[in-house]
Amino acid sequence: MRILAIGDEESKYLWDHYERWKLEGIDLIISCGDLDPRYLSFLVTFANCPLLYVHGNHDSKYKDIPPDGCVCIEDQIFVYQGVRILGLGGSMRYRPGDHQYTERQMQKRVKRLRFQLFWHKGFDILVTHAPAYQLNDGRDLPHQGFQAFLDLMEKYKPKFFLHGHVHMSYGRQHKRYDKYKDTHVINVYERCIFDFEAEDVKNNLTR
């Protein structure tokens, strides 16, 4: 399965300079948040595949402009072509606003998923907006990651963990790819493409 993962910044390559061939061969699009909902609607209109998304901490406009034709996977396990995909959007709470959580609140969200996790026998891809704690996150509170995500990876050993929130254009050199135990970790900032079945994930990531 070939997956296009996007987040944080709309790709001019795909939106401003779109050509149909650029989405050929894509089996699934996953958004990790903080994107214009009209951008998601645009992509799913021209893609021959579903688009799944979670919310970023700047996605309050989704209330008024929901992305047409897209599927929100917040707090659920969505199964597509046999691949189990778990969505947990939002960032660490640093001010009043939507889609922000304390560590304790995120742990409660995970706890409420226990029956889904039992029923589906875990999951294959973890989709979030924020990174995991001390795994390519920032040390400032707004960009700090969640311990809950590390706990999920340690217990269920998903093949992939996709996140955004820490832009690769920031002064600190955030990595596109990392690995945590058995899980391939991808910072999807703007866009990247990977194959779910690939053995050498790091060297097969493309834009």
N, C-alpha and C positions, 0 to 999 in steps of 0.2 A: 504494500500500500504506500503510495507516494503522497506525502502530506506537505501542504504549504502552511507554515505557522507564521502569524503576524502579530504585531503589538506595538503600542506606544507612539508610533509615527507612521502616517500614511505614506506608502511608497509611491513616489512620483513615477517610477518605472511602471507600476501597475495601474495607477489612477490617471495621471496626467498624460502618460504616453502609452495608453493601453493598446495592445493588439491581441486578437483572439488567441494566437498561437502561444502566448505567454502562460496560459493556463492549461494548455494541452497536457494530458498525462497526469494531472493532479486528481487524486481520488478523494481528498478531504481537505478542507480549510479549517484551521483552528485559530481563533483570535484570543489572545491573552489580555485584552483590555486596553483602555485609554485610546480608542480609535473612534473617529467620527462614524456614527451609525449609518450614515449615507454611504460611506466607503464600503462597509460590509454589505449593504444592500446592492451596491454596484457590482461587487465581486461575485456574489452568489447569483446575480442575474446572468452573468456571462460564463460562470463556471458550470461544468456538468457534474456537480457534486454538492454535498451538503456543506454548510458553514456552521460550525459550532463556536460558541463564545462564552467567556466569563467577563465580569465587569472589572474595570480598573477603578482607581480611586477618583478619577476625573470623569466618570461616565454618568453623571446625574442627568444628562440630556436624553438618555435612553428612555426615561419615563415618558417624554413628550414625542420623541422620534425613535420608536423601536425599529431596529433593523429588519426590514421586510424579508421574509423568506429564510431567516436564520434561526438557529435553535440555541436558546440559552441553556447551558448545562450546569448552572449554579446548584450546588448541593445535591447532585445526583450522579449516578453512573449511567452514561449513555453508551449503548453498544452499537457499533457500526461495523459491518462485515466481520463480526466475531471479535473485534477489538473493544475492550472495556475502557471507557474514558471517564475519568472523575474530574469534575469541575469545582474549584474553590477560589472564587475571585476576591478582589479587595486587597487593601494594604494595611500595614500597621496603623492604628489610630494615632494621629498626631494633631488633629483639630476636629471641630464639629463638621459633620458631612456624611454623605452616603458612602457605602462600600469601604468602610474603615473599621478595623477590629483590634481589640487588645489580644494578646496571646491567649488569655483565658477564653475570650469569646470565640476565637478560632478553634480552640480545643473543644468547645461545646458543639460547634458546627460539625467537627469530625465525629464526635461521639454520637450525634444524631444520625450519622450514616451507617451505624453498626449493622443494621438489618440489611441494608443494600450491600454492604461489603460481605456479609455472610452469604447472602443469596447469590451474588455474582462470584463468590470465591476470590475476592480481591479485585484488582484492576490492572490494566496494562500501561495506561498513560495518565499521569497526573497533570492537570492543566490549572495553572494559577496565574494571578497577576504578580504578586510579590514573590521574591525568591525565598529560599529556606534560610534559616538562621546561620550566619557565618559561612554561607556557601554562595559566594559571588554577590553578597548583599552589601549595603552601605552601613557605616557605623552610626550615621545620624538616624534618629527615630523614624522619619518619613520613609526611609529606604531600608530599614532593618527588616530582615526576613523572619519567618515563623518557625519555631521549634516544632510545631505540629506537623509541618511538611517533612522534616527529618524523621519524625516518628512514623509517619505513613510509609516512607520509603524503606525504613528499617524493617517494619512489620510485614509489608505486602510485596516488597521488591518489584515495583513496576519496571518495565523496560525503559520508559521515558518519563522525564519530568520537564515540562515546558513552562517557562515563566517569562515575564517581561519586567517592567517597572524600573530597572536599573539600566538606563540608556547607555549604549556603547559609545555614545558621543560625549559622555561625562568626562571630567578630568581624570578620574580614576579609570584605569584600564580594566573594565569589566569584560569577562571572557564570554565568547560565543558558546563554547563547549566546555563541559566539565564532566566528571563522573563521581557519583557518590555510591560506593559499594557496588551493587549490581545495576544501578540506574544511570542511564545517560541523561545528563542535564544540559538543556539547551536554552540559552537566553535568546528569545525570538525577536528581539528588537528590530523593528521595521519589517523584515521578512527573512525567512530562510526555508529551504526545502530539504526534506530528508525522507529516506525510505524506512518504513517501520521494520522491514525484514533485514535491513543491512547489518552486516557483521562489523564492518569498520565504519562506524557512524561518524566519527570525528573527521575522517578524510573524505566523506561522501556528502557533507553538508554543502549546499549551494545556495546562492541567492537568485 
